[in-house]
Amino acid sequence: MVESPEFLPSKLLNPFTPMAFLSPELAYEKAITTYISIGMLGVLSWDILVHLGADYELLKRHRVGVPTLAYHLSRSSESLPSEI
């Protein structure tokens, strides 16, 4: 397989970067996707940690019924990936 001359390691500024061998458009798209994914993971983690005590109290002090199960099902399903 012959590599195109524009992507040879000698022509790259820093060949040790993770996206050095991608086209600029693809590298930009990958970087934006990564930043958005990390941001969403941070928001999800923050939400879980903030509400963990209240969720525990809800299970501990109140009778478990259909509304409580629906609430906990919706809370746990938000952490599932949207595309399975």
ROSE-4610 file (N, C-alpha, C; in Angstrom, 1 decimal, always signed):
// ROSE-4610
residu = [M/M/M/V/V/V/E/E/E/S/S/S/P/P/P/E/E/E/F/F/F/L/L/L/P/P/P/S/S/S/K/K/K/L/L/L/L/L/L/N/N/N/P/P/P/F/F/F/T/T/T/P/P/P/M/M/M/A/A/A/F/F/F/L/L/L/S/S/S/P/P/P/E/E/E/L/L/L/A/A/A/Y/Y/Y/E/E/E/K/K/K/A/A/A/I/I/I/T/T/T/T/T/T/Y/Y/Y/I/I/I/S/S/S/I/I/I/G/G/G/M/M/M/L/L/L/G/G/G/V/V/V/L/L/L/S/S/S/W/W/W/D/D/D/I/I/I/L/L/L/V/V/V/H/H/H/L/L/L/G/G/G/A/A/A/D/D/D/Y/Y/Y/E/E/E/L/L/L/L/L/L/K/K/K/R/R/R/H/H/H/R/R/R/V/V/V/G/G/G/V/V/V/P/P/P/T/T/T/L/L/L/A/A/A/Y/Y/Y/H/H/H/L/L/L/S/S/S/R/R/R/S/S/S/S/S/S/E/E/E/S/S/S/L/L/L/P/P/P/S/S/S/E/E/E/I/I/I]
num = [1/1/1/2/2/2/3/3/3/4/4/4/5/5/5/6/6/6/7/7/7/8/8/8/9/9/9/10/10/10/11/11/11/12/12/12/13/13/13/14/14/14/15/15/15/16/16/16/17/17/17/18/18/18/19/19/19/20/20/20/21/21/21/22/22/22/23/23/23/24/24/24/25/25/25/26/26/26/27/27/27/28/28/28/29/29/29/30/30/30/31/31/31/32/32/32/33/33/33/34/34/34/35/35/35/36/36/36/37/37/37/38/38/38/39/39/39/40/40/40/41/41/41/42/42/42/43/43/43/44/44/44/45/45/45/46/46/46/47/47/47/48/48/48/49/49/49/50/50/50/51/51/51/52/52/52/53/53/53/54/54/54/55/55/55/56/56/56/57/57/57/58/58/58/59/59/59/60/60/60/61/61/61/62/62/62/63/63/63/64/64/64/65/65/65/66/66/66/67/67/67/68/68/68/69/69/69/70/70/70/71/71/71/72/72/72/73/73/73/74/74/74/75/75/75/76/76/76/77/77/77/78/78/78/79/79/79/80/80/80/81/81/81/82/82/82/83/83/83/84/84/84]
x = [+0.8/+0.0/+0.9/+0.7/+1.5/+0.7/+1.5/+0.9/+1.0/+0.0/+0.1/+1.1/+1.8/+3.0/+2.6/+1.3/+0.9/+0.8/+0.7/+0.5/+1.7/+2.9/+4.1/+4.5/+5.1/+5.5/+6.6/+7.4/+8.4/+7.7/+6.5/+5.9/+5.0/+4.8/+3.9/+4.7/+4.0/+4.6/+4.9/+4.0/+4.2/+3.5/+4.2/+3.6/+3.1/+3.4/+3.0/+1.7/+1.0/-0.3/-1.3/-2.4/-3.4/-4.0/-4.2/-5.0/-4.1/-2.8/-1.8/-2.1/-2.6/-2.7/-4.1/-5.0/-6.3/-6.4/-7.3/-7.5/-7.9/-7.6/-8.0/-9.5/-10.3/-11.8/-12.2/-11.7/-12.0/-11.4/-10.3/-9.7/-10.5/-11.0/-11.8/-13.1/-13.8/-15.0/-14.8/-13.7/-13.5/-13.2/-12.5/-12.2/-13.5/-14.4/-15.6/-16.5/-16.6/-17.3/-16.8/-15.5/-14.9/-15.2/-15.1/-15.4/-16.8/-17.7/-19.2/-19.4/-18.8/-19.0/-18.5/-17.3/-16.8/-17.6/-18.1/-19.0/-20.3/-20.9/-22.1/-21.9/-20.7/-20.4/-20.2/-19.6/-19.5/-20.8/-21.7/-23.0/-23.8/-23.7/-24.4/-23.8/-22.5/-21.9/-22.3/-22.3/-22.7/-24.1/-25.0/-26.4/-26.6/-25.9/-26.0/-25.5/-24.4/-23.8/-24.6/-25.2/-26.0/-27.3/-27.9/-29.2/-29.1/-27.9/-27.8/-28.4/-28.2/-28.7/-30.2/-30.8/-32.3/-32.9/-32.2/-32.7/-32.7/-31.6/-31.5/-32.6/-32.8/-33.9/-35.2/-35.5/-36.8/-37.0/-36.0/-36.1/-36.2/-35.5/-35.4/-36.7/-37.2/-38.3/-39.7/-39.8/-41.1/-41.4/-42.7/-43.1/-42.8/-42.3/-42.0/-43.2/-43.7/-44.8/-44.5/-45.6/-45.4/-44.7/-45.1/-44.5/-43.0/-42.6/-41.2/-40.4/-41.0/-40.3/-40.2/-41.2/-41.1/-40.0/-39.9/-38.9/-37.5/-37.3/-36.0/-35.6/-36.6/-36.4/-36.0/-36.6/-36.3/-34.9/-34.6/-33.3/-32.1/-32.4/-31.3/-31.2/-32.3/-32.3/-31.6/-31.4/-30.8/-29.3/-28.7/-27.3/-27.0/-28.1/-27.9/-27.5/-26.7/-26.4/-27.6/-27.7/-28.9/-28.9/-27.7/-27.7/-27.1/-27.9/-27.4/-27.2]
y = [-1.2/+0.0/+1.2/+2.1/+3.4/+4.5/+5.2/+6.3/+7.6/+8.4/+9.7/+10.6/+11.4/+12.1/+13.2/+13.6/+14.6/+14.1/+12.8/+12.2/+11.4/+11.6/+10.9/+11.5/+10.7/+11.3/+12.4/+12.4/+13.5/+14.8/+14.8/+16.1/+16.6/+15.8/+16.2/+17.0/+18.0/+18.8/+17.9/+17.1/+16.3/+15.0/+14.0/+12.7/+11.9/+12.3/+11.6/+12.0/+12.9/+13.3/+12.3/+12.1/+11.0/+11.2/+12.5/+12.7/+13.2/+12.9/+13.4/+12.8/+11.7/+11.0/+11.1/+11.9/+12.1/+13.4/+13.5/+14.7/+15.8/+17.1/+18.2/+18.2/+17.9/+17.9/+16.8/+15.6/+14.5/+14.7/+15.2/+15.5/+16.5/+17.5/+18.5/+17.9/+17.1/+16.5/+15.5/+14.8/+13.8/+14.6/+15.7/+16.5/+17.0/+17.6/+18.2/+17.1/+15.9/+14.8/+14.4/+14.3/+13.9/+14.9/+16.2/+17.3/+17.2/+17.0/+16.9/+15.7/+14.6/+13.3/+13.5/+14.1/+14.3/+15.3/+16.3/+17.2/+16.6/+15.7/+15.0/+14.0/+13.4/+12.5/+13.2/+14.4/+15.2/+15.6/+16.1/+16.5/+15.3/+14.1/+13.0/+12.5/+12.6/+12.2/+13.2/+14.5/+15.5/+15.3/+15.0/+14.8/+13.6/+12.5/+11.3/+11.6/+12.2/+12.5/+13.4/+14.4/+15.4/+14.8/+13.9/+13.3/+11.9/+11.4/+10.1/+10.0/+11.0/+11.0/+11.1/+11.9/+12.0/+10.7/+10.1/+8.8/+7.7/+7.7/+6.7/+7.0/+8.2/+8.5/+8.1/+8.3/+8.0/+6.5/+5.7/+4.2/+3.8/+4.5/+4.1/+4.4/+5.6/+6.1/+5.9/+5.8/+5.7/+4.3/+4.0/+2.7/+2.7/+1.5/+1.4/+1.0/+1.9/+1.6/+1.9/+2.0/+2.2/+3.6/+4.7/+5.9/+5.9/+5.3/+5.2/+4.3/+3.2/+2.4/+3.1/+3.9/+4.7/+5.7/+6.4/+7.4/+6.8/+5.7/+5.1/+4.5/+3.9/+3.4/+4.6/+5.7/+6.8/+7.4/+7.4/+7.9/+6.9/+5.6/+4.7/+4.6/+4.9/+4.8/+6.0/+7.1/+8.2/+8.0/+7.0/+6.7/+5.7/+5.1/+4.2/+5.0/+4.4/+5.1/+5.2/+6.2/+6.4/+5.5/+5.1/+4.1/+2.8/+1.8/+0.5/-0.4]
z = [+0.0/+0.0/+0.0/-0.9/-1.1/-0.4/+0.5/+1.2/+0.4/+0.5/-0.2/+0.4/-0.4/+0.1/+1.2/+1.2/+2.2/+3.6/+3.7/+5.1/+5.5/+4.9/+5.3/+6.6/+7.5/+8.8/+8.7/+7.7/+7.6/+7.3/+6.7/+6.4/+7.5/+8.5/+9.6/+10.6/+11.3/+12.3/+13.5/+14.0/+15.1/+14.8/+14.4/+14.0/+15.2/+16.4/+17.6/+18.2/+17.6/+18.0/+17.5/+18.3/+17.9/+16.5/+16.1/+14.9/+13.7/+13.8/+12.8/+11.5/+11.4/+10.1/+9.5/+10.2/+9.6/+8.8/+7.9/+7.2/+8.2/+7.9/+8.8/+9.1/+8.1/+8.3/+9.3/+9.0/+9.9/+11.3/+11.4/+12.7/+13.5/+12.8/+13.5/+14.0/+13.1/+13.5/+14.6/+14.6/+15.7/+17.0/+17.0/+18.2/+18.7/+17.9/+18.4/+19.0/+18.3/+18.9/+20.2/+20.4/+21.6/+22.7/+22.4/+23.4/+23.9/+22.9/+23.3/+24.1/+23.8/+24.6/+26.0/+26.1/+27.5/+28.3/+27.6/+28.3/+28.8/+27.9/+28.3/+29.4/+29.4/+30.5/+31.8/+31.8/+32.9/+33.5/+32.7/+33.1/+33.7/+33.1/+33.6/+34.9/+35.1/+36.3/+37.4/+37.1/+38.1/+38.5/+37.6/+37.9/+38.8/+38.5/+39.3/+40.7/+40.9/+42.2/+43.0/+42.4/+43.1/+43.6/+42.8/+43.2/+43.9/+44.1/+44.7/+46.1/+46.9/+48.3/+48.3/+47.4/+47.4/+46.8/+45.9/+45.3/+46.4/+47.2/+48.3/+49.3/+49.7/+50.7/+50.1/+48.9/+48.3/+48.4/+48.2/+48.3/+49.7/+50.6/+52.0/+52.8/+52.6/+53.5/+52.9/+51.6/+51.0/+50.5/+50.4/+49.9/+48.4/+48.0/+46.6/+45.8/+44.9/+44.1/+42.7/+41.9/+40.5/+40.2/+40.8/+40.5/+40.9/+42.0/+42.4/+41.4/+41.0/+40.0/+38.7/+38.3/+37.0/+37.1/+38.3/+38.5/+38.4/+39.1/+39.1/+37.7/+37.0/+35.7/+34.7/+34.8/+34.0/+34.3/+35.6/+36.0/+35.6/+35.6/+35.2/+33.7/+33.0/+31.5/+30.9/+31.6/+31.0/+30.8/+31.5/+31.3/+30.2/+29.6/+28.5/+27.2/+26.4/+25.1/+24.2/+23.5/+22.6/+21.4/+21.0/+19.9/+20.3/+20.4/+20.8/+19.6]
